[in-house]
Amino acid sequence: MAKFKNPWGKEGKYFPSYIDNEIQDNFIDESLDNSFTDKPLSKYKIILMGGVDYWNEGAYGVNKELGYNIEKLALSQKYNIPLQKGDIKVVNSPLIANELDGKDLYQEVLSLVKQNFDSKDGLLILYGYSFGAQLLMEFLNFFKQDNIQIGLLITVDAAKGFASFAVNNDVTENVKHNLNIYQTNYSKILSHGDANEGRNVTNVNLTGEKNKKGEEIEHANIDDYSLLFVTQVILYALKNIYSFSSMSEAELKQKINDYASKGS
């Protein structure tokens, strides 16, 4: 009898495929080269995880745009943040992992975090939308076990389809700040977000809010709606500013709307 080949295994078609070469040609996040060995470890690492990538073919959603925005503005004269190649990683979110607890996916993400990064004194920023956000929430305990400190965790409508009710909402102590943007209306596959719980959590419930087109904010558009505000939050975090944590929910809703209204 022929041995069954796991299509999600390391030799299979669906093994996690991170940022592809076409993106790398135009993005600060290029393949690592030997020149890194002569450079000091970077003080910054930004991991951006998108919604579910059913066939693991490289679905990143708006995260490519988010990465470009962060890079362009961070390196501008206004912010002058010395990002290095590899500081921004755009990661897809495969639906199925080889291990039931997703530990194999976590190890892949951890390897990206550790590449040329000062994990002791540097700033780690994690962003996840939908399935990517729920993966990050599941990874928090793994990061804690590995003594990885997270300066900023941004979760946008963390969801798991019809099993969204089972998404972990507990933020661990190794997270310095968590900005959780969500809405509670069900999508066609029952995806929706919810409030997080923890010591340093800032929840923003956008249920009932509308974008400039008059469309109600839902699971399918909340990442795009919050994109520019999230960009600003990450840029401020890179400058060690976390002003969102002292704002009221009403103020944050208005800020998100103001930034969204400036978009194309």
N, C-alpha and C positions, 0 to 999 in steps of 0.2 A: 504494500500500500504506500502510495506517495505521501511524503511528509507534508503536512499542512504548513503553508508559509504565511505567517502573520503579515498582512499588508501594512500594518502600522509598526512593524519591527524595523530595526536599523537597516536591514537589507531590502525592506519593502518600499512601496510607492509612497506611503503616507507618513513616513518618518518626518518629524517637525522640520519644516522648511522656513528658515528665518529670512530676513531681508534679502531680496534677490539681486543679481548682478546689475540689472538695468537700473535699479534704484541706487545701488552703490556708486554708479558712475556719476551721479549728480547729488550725492548726499555725503555729509561729513562721515557717516557711518560706513566706511569702506572696509574691505578685508584687511585684517591685521598683517603687517609686514615686519621684517626684521629690524626696521628702524626704531620700533617700539622698545627694543632692548636697551637702547642708549638714552631713553627719555625717562624722566621721573614719573612715578605713578600719578595718574590723574586724580584730582580732587572731586570729580563729578562723574556720576553714572545715572543715565535716564533710561528706563525701560518702559516702552509703550506697547501694551497688549490690546489687540483689537477684539471684535466680536468673534463668534464661533466660525471656524474655518472647517466646514463639514468634510471636505475632501483633502484638506491639508495641502492646498495648491498655492498658498501665499495670499490669503485674503487679509488685508490690513485695515480696511475701512478708511476713516478720516485720519488715521494715525500717521500716514505718510505726510499729509499736509501739516499735521501738528508738529511732526519732527522738523520739517522744513521751516516752519514758523519759529520754532525755538532756536534752531541753528542761526537763521538769518538775523534775528534780533539779538541773540546772545553775543554774537560776534560783532555787532554794530558798535559805533562809537558811544551810543547812548548807554549801553549796558557794559560793554567791554569785559565780557566773561570769557576767560581763556579756555574754551572747550577744545578738546583734542579729538583726533580721529578715533572713533569707537566709543565716544562718551554717550552717544545717543543710539539706542538699539530699538528698532521696530520689530516686534515679534508677533507671529500669528498665534492663534489659539486652537490647536487641533481638538476635534470633538472627542476622540478616543485616545487614551494613553495605553502604554503597554502594561503599566501597573495600575491596580485598582485605585490606589490612593494618589495617583498622578505624580509619584515621587520621581519617575524618570523625566517627566516634563520639568519638574522643579530643578533637577540637576542640570538640565540644559540651560534654564534661565540663570541658575547660580553660576554656571561657567561663564555666561555673558557678563554677569555682574562683576566677576573677579578679574576679567581681562583688563590689564593695565589700570586697575582702580585701587586706590588706597582705602580699603574697606574699614580700616581702623579710624582714620581721621577724615575721610571723604564724605560727601553728601550723596546718598542714594535716594533717587526719586522713582517711584513706581506709579504708573498710570494704567488703568484698565477699564475697558468698556464692556458691558454685557457679560458674555462668557469669559472674556479675558479678566474682567474685574472679579468674577467669582473664583477663577483660578488663583488670582493673587491672594484673595481672602483665604483660600485653602492652603496657600504656601506660607502664610504668616508664621504658623507654628514651626515649619521647617526652617525658615529664616531665623527664628528665635533659637532653635536648637543649635544652629550653626553660628550663633553670636553675631548675626548680621543686623546692624542698626539701620532703620529706615527713616530718613529725615522727613519725607513727605510721601504719603500714599493718597492717590486720587482715585476714587472708585465712582464710575458713572453707570448707574442702573445695573448693578451686578445681578446677573440672571442666569437661569439654567433651564429655559423653556418651561415645560409643564412641571418641572421639579424646582421652580424658582422658590417655592415655599421652603425648600431645604437648604438654601444658600446660607453659608456661615456668615453671620453678621457681627461676630466678636472680633474687635481689633486688639491685637496683643500689645504688651507693654513696650516692645522694641520699636514701635511706631511713634515717632515724635509728633506728627500731625497727620490726621486723616480728614480730607475734604470728601464728603460723600454726597454726590448729586444724584437724585433719583426721582422717579415718578411711579405711581402705583397702578396705573391702568394696564390691563392685560393686552399683550400683543396677540397676533393670530396663533402663536404657539405658546401662549400664556406666559411670556417673559415679562418681567417687571422688576423694579427695584424695591428697596425698603430701607428703613433707617438702620444705621450701624450703631453698635454699642461699644464703649471703651472710654478710656481716660481722656484722650485728646481727639475726640471725634467732633467734627462740625457737619451736621446734616442739613441738606437743602432739598426740600420737597417741592418739585416743580409741577406737581399735579395741578391741572387747571390753568397753567400758564400757556401763553400763545406766542408764536414767533411773529416776525414782521409781516408774514404772509397771512396771518390770522389763523394759522393751523395750530391745533392744540398740541402741546408737547407730549410725545409718546415715546415708546421704547425705540422706534425706528429713527427718530430725529433728534433725540436728546443729546447724542454725542456731537452732532453738527451744531446744534443750538448753543452748547456750552464751550465749543472749541476755542474761541478767542479769549474767553475769560480764563479757561484752563491754561492757555498759553501764557497769559499774564501771571497767573499764580505760580507757574513753574519758573518763570523768569525772576520773579520776586524771591522765590525760595533759593535760587542760585545766588542771590545777593543777601541771603539770610534774613529775609523779610516774610513774615507770615501774618499779614494784616487781616486776612480773611477770618482767622480764628477769633478775632475780637469783634467781628461784625454780627449783627442780628440776622436771622434767617430772611427777614423782609429786605434788609439792606443787600444781602447777597443775591436774592432774586432780582432786585433792581439792577445790580451790577452786571449779572449775567445777561439780562435783557439789553442793557445799554451796549455791552460789547457785541452781542449778537446783531443789534441794529446797525452797527458800523460795518458788518460783513457784507460781502457781495451777494 
